[in-house]
Amino acid sequence: MLQRDLDNMGILRLTLDDVARRNALSEAMLTELGAAFDEAASNPAVRVVVLAANGPAFCAGHDLKEMTAGRSAPDGGQSYFTKVMAMCSGVMQRIVNCPKPVIAEVTGIATAAGCQLVASCDLAVADETARFSTPGVHIGLFCSTPMVALSRNVGKKHAMEMLLTGDMIPAARAAEFGLVNQVVASEALRDATMELARKIASKSSMTLATGKRAYHAQVEMGLADAYEHASQVMVENMLARDAEEGIGAFIEKRAPVWQDI
């Protein structure tokens, strides 16, 4: 259901592989994703994570058949729905909190929680077939949890357009919105994603982890607090071995040798 492949550059490819269900975020898929990101976060051999998918859909969101079956419980599904939403929110936060950069490689549809999955990643590369939507309004279920990730990626008007209309937007428009970084031909998708991953993997993993953590912390702060926090991070970063090595290598016009500390 979730394929894992770690190459010799430290790029971990996690591939959603439940094609029959359009890679829906079933309980089983959420459990596997959560475990995979926990392992990636703690594994020093992993430098970058690529989240991809097999089949014509990247991810169709929650498994609605599974969710509907939950209504048979005596409480009408309240406990089950609460559990699944907590699982899903936990996976999205694991992606954001993972010290390794995470790149979504998107082909086909990414809808509802599938769109949330893309928005939760640090970067996203899509092919020309990719389409995105938060279509809950069509079935009487506002995409409230996808809204959290979406509203942290795109402008207010664009987020509200997607949430209120449920319309499918093509890859090119998603790039205009800022939901994806680049759009490429289908046959070039994997190469483009891996080129980006390799570029990032060549950096100090300590520096990347420091920057990702600081970015998410400061973006929720007011201006003065953000500058104070970022200044403290810069001081700590300057004292790190890799910063000393990187600056020295720049001055000496040589390639840096990272120790990731």
N, C-alpha and C positions, 0 to 999 in steps of 0.2 A: 504493500500500500504506500510505503514511503521508501524510495531507494536512496542509498547513501553512497557517495563516492568521493574519497579524499585523494587529490593528486599530490605530486611531489613538490608543488609550490605552496601547498597548504590551502588550496581552494577546495572547500567542501561543497559538493553539489547535492542538494536535497531535492529529490524529484517526486512530486505527487503522482501516484500511480494507481488511481482508482477510476480508470477511464469510463467504466460502465455507469458510474454515478457522477460523471463529470467532475471528479476530484472534489466532491462535496466535503465540507468539514463535519464529518460524522464524529461521534464520540471517539471511535478508534483512531481516526485521522488526527484529531486534536491531541489525543494522548501521545501518538507517535511524534507529532511535531513538537510538543512540549518537551518530550524526552530528548529529541534531537538537538534542540536549541540549548537545553541544559548542558548536554555533553559538549556541544561546540564551544560554549562559553568557558568551560573549564579545561578544554584540551589545548595545550600550547602549540600543538602541531597545526591547528586550524588558524588560518590568517584571515580568510574571507569566506563568507557563506553565499552561495548562489541558490536561490529558491526557484525551481523550474517545475514543469509539469508535462506529463505524457498525455497524448490525445488531443482532440480538437478544442478542449476547454482548459483554461488555466485552473479556475476554481469557480464553481457555481454557487458558492456560499454554503449555508447550513443545509443539512439533509432534511428537507421538509417532510418526507415520509417518516423518518425517524422521530422528528419533532411531533408530528401528528399522532403517532403511536403513543407518545407520552401523555396525551390527553386522557388515556384510559385509566390513569391512576385515580384514586379516591378524591384527591384534591384538584382534579381537572388538569393536572400537569404542572402546577405551580412549582413544586419542588424540583421536578425534572428540568423545567425551563430555566430555573434559577441555577441549577448545576451546570447546564450546558453553556449558559451565558458566562458563568464564572470561568469555565474551562477555556472558552474562546478568548475572553478578555485576558486571561493569564498567558495564553500563547502570544497574543499581540504584544503584551508588555515584555515577554521574554525576548521578542525580536528587537524591540526598542532598547531594552536594557542589556542585550548581548554586547560584550565588549568588541566583538568582531563585526566589521561592516557587513551588511546583508543586502544583496542585490536580487531583485525580482527579475526573472526572465519570463516574459509574458507572451503567450500566443493564445488566440481564441478569446473566449469571454472570461471576464473577471467580474462577477456580479455579487452584490450584497456583501456578505462576509468575505467573499473572494476579492472584491475591490478593497475592502478593509485590509486584507492580507498584503496587497500591493502597496497600499498607502502606509502600512506599518514598516515596510522595508526602507532602508536608508536611500537606496537608488533603485531605479527600474528601467529596464530596456524592453521595449515591446516591438513585435513585428507588425506588419501592415494589416494583419487580420485581427489584431487585438481590439477588443471593445470592452467598455467599462460602464457599469451602472449600479445605482443603489435603488432597486426597483420595488422596495417594500410597499410603497404607496399603492401599487397595482393590486396588492392582495390584502390591503387593510393592516399592514404591519410596517410602521415607519422604521427606517434603517437607523435606529438610534445609536447602536454600538458602532456600526461602520462610520457613522457621522463623526465620532471622536477622532479616528485616524484621518478621515477625509478632510475635516476642518483644520487639521494641523498640516495639511499638504497644499491645499489650494485656497484661493481667495474666497471670501464670504459669499459673494454673489454666485460664483461658480459652484461652490459647495451646495448652496441652497437650491440652485437650478437642478442639480443632480438629485438632491434629496426630495424636492417637491414634485418634480415631473416623473422621476424614475426612468427618464429617457436613456437609451444606450448611446454612448458617445464613442466615436472612432478614435483610433490611436493618435492620429494627428492632433485632434482637439484635446485629447488627454495631455499631450505634450504642451500645448498652449496653456492649459490649466496649471501645469506644473506637477501633474500626477505621475508622469513618466519623464525620464531624462532624455531619451532618444528613441526614435522609431526607425527601424531598418527593414530591409526585405526579409521575407521569411527564411530564405536559404542562408542569410547572413546572421540570423539571430544569435545562435550559440557562439559563433566566432566573436561577434561584437561584445556579447556579455563577458566572455572569457578574457578578451583583451582588456576590458575595463577591470575585471577581477585581478588579472595578473599585474596591472599597473598599481593597483592598491596594495596587493600582497607584497610588492617589492619594498614597501615602506616599513618603518619600525612599528611593530604591533603595539608596543607600549604607547607610542605617540598616537596611533589611531584610536586606541581604547580611551586614552586621556581626552582626546578631542571629541569623540562621540559622546562620552559621559558629560563633558562640559557643555556641549551644544544643547543637549536635552534639558540640562539643569537651567541654563541661562535663558532659554527661550520662553520659560514660564515666569520669568522675573520682570520687575520694572527695570528701567534703563540704568539707574544708579546701582541697584543691586546686581544687575547683570555684569556691569563693568567691574564691580568689586570682586565678584566671584571669578570672572575671567582673568583678572589680574593675579589673583591668588593661584589660579591654575597655571598661568604663565610662569610664575616664580618657581613653583614646584616642578614644572616641566623643564625649565632651564637648568635645574639642579640634577636632572636625570642623566644617566650615562649616555644614552642615545642622542640627547640634544647636544651634549658636549662633542660627541663623535661627529654628528651631522654638521655642526657649525665648523668644526675643525676640518672636515673633509671638503666643505665648500671653500674655505679659505685656501686650503692646500691644493685645490683643483683635482680631487681624486674621488672615487666612489666610496661612500660610507660603508662601514661594516657594522651592521646592527647586532646588538645583543638582546634587544627587546626588553631593556631595563632602563 
